[in-house]
Structure formats: structure tokens, C-alpha cells
Amino acid sequence: MNRASASVSHRAEWQGEMWTVRTVPGANAVKEYRCPGCAQLIRVGVPHVVVWPENDLEAGDRRHWHSVCWAARDRRRPN
């Protein structure tokens, strides 16, 4: 596996809930998404994270965030 394109997951607590957080390397970022933390586009090729509630086993409620927006999520509420 190419280390540059490998995704890494971990757990994080936010708003009293556990979330799955997966890094998306730039090489794997092939679509644009709108970050809920800043309402700006995450462009193709930009590394970011995708998060979803841990109890959402199918990850149907996943959201793509800029990594810095997710790190500041307590100050950047979803839009």
C-alpha cells in the first residue's frame, strides 16, 4: 500500500458523542466537498478528514471537514 494514499481512522468525542474520524490524503481526495466548519469548498487534492457518528455503522451521516476546521470544531459549528 502506498503510504501517501493510506487513510487512518481514530475516535474523537464531540458534543457528548463519539465520532469516527478518518484522514483523507490529498491523493485520495478526488471530489469537492463543502466543509461544515467554514462553509468553504474542500478542493480536489486537498487532504482533509471525514467524520461520522460512531453509532452510524454505514457512515451515512458522514461529513468532510478541513483538518484545521475539525481541530477547531468547538469554535466552528456546522453550518
C-alpha positions as CSV (number, residue, x, y, z in Angstrom):
1,M,0.0,0.0,0.0
2,N,1.2,3.5,-0.8
3,R,1.8,5.2,2.5
4,A,0.9,8.6,0.9
5,S,-2.6,7.4,-0.1
6,A,-3.4,5.5,3.1
7,S,-6.3,6.6,5.3
8,V,-6.1,6.5,9.0
9,S,-9.1,6.4,11.4
10,H,-9.4,7.2,15.1
11,R,-12.2,8.1,17.5
12,A,-12.9,11.5,18.9
13,E,-15.5,12.9,21.3
14,W,-17.6,15.9,20.3
15,Q,-20.9,17.2,21.6
16,G,-21.2,14.3,24.0
17,E,-21.0,11.8,21.2
18,M,-18.2,9.5,19.9
19,W,-17.2,10.1,16.3
20,T,-15.1,8.2,13.8
21,V,-12.5,10.4,12.2
22,R,-10.8,9.3,9.0
23,T,-8.0,11.2,7.4
24,V,-8.2,11.6,3.6
25,P,-4.8,12.1,2.0
26,G,-4.7,14.5,-0.9
27,A,-4.1,11.6,-3.3
28,N,-7.5,10.2,-2.3
29,A,-9.4,13.5,-2.3
30,V,-11.0,13.2,-5.8
31,K,-14.2,15.1,-5.2
32,E,-15.1,18.6,-3.9
33,Y,-17.0,18.8,-0.6
34,R,-18.3,21.8,1.4
35,C,-16.8,21.9,4.9
36,P,-19.5,22.3,7.6
37,G,-17.0,24.2,9.8
38,C,-16.3,27.1,7.5
39,A,-18.8,26.6,4.6
40,Q,-15.9,26.8,2.1
41,L,-15.0,24.1,-0.5
42,I,-12.6,21.4,0.1
43,R,-11.0,21.2,-3.3
44,V,-9.8,18.1,-5.1
45,G,-6.4,17.1,-4.0
46,V,-6.7,18.8,-0.6
47,P,-6.0,16.5,2.4
48,H,-8.9,16.6,4.9
49,V,-10.9,14.5,7.4
50,V,-14.3,12.7,7.1
51,V,-16.2,12.2,10.3
52,W,-19.4,10.5,11.3
53,P,-21.1,9.4,14.5
54,E,-19.6,6.2,15.8
55,N,-23.1,4.6,16.1
56,D,-23.7,5.2,12.4
57,L,-22.4,1.9,11.1
58,E,-23.0,2.7,7.5
59,A,-21.4,6.2,7.8
60,G,-24.5,7.7,6.1
61,D,-24.2,10.9,8.1
62,R,-20.6,11.5,7.3
63,R,-19.2,15.0,6.7
64,H,-16.0,16.1,5.1
65,W,-14.1,18.8,7.1
66,H,-10.9,20.7,6.5
67,S,-8.5,19.3,9.1
68,V,-8.0,22.7,10.8
69,C,-11.8,23.2,10.9
70,W,-12.3,19.9,12.6
71,A,-9.5,20.6,15.1
72,A,-11.3,23.9,15.9
73,R,-14.8,22.3,15.8
74,D,-15.8,23.7,19.2
75,R,-15.4,27.2,17.8
76,R,-16.6,26.3,14.2
77,R,-20.1,25.0,14.5
78,P,-21.5,23.1,11.5
79,N,-23.5,25.3,9.0
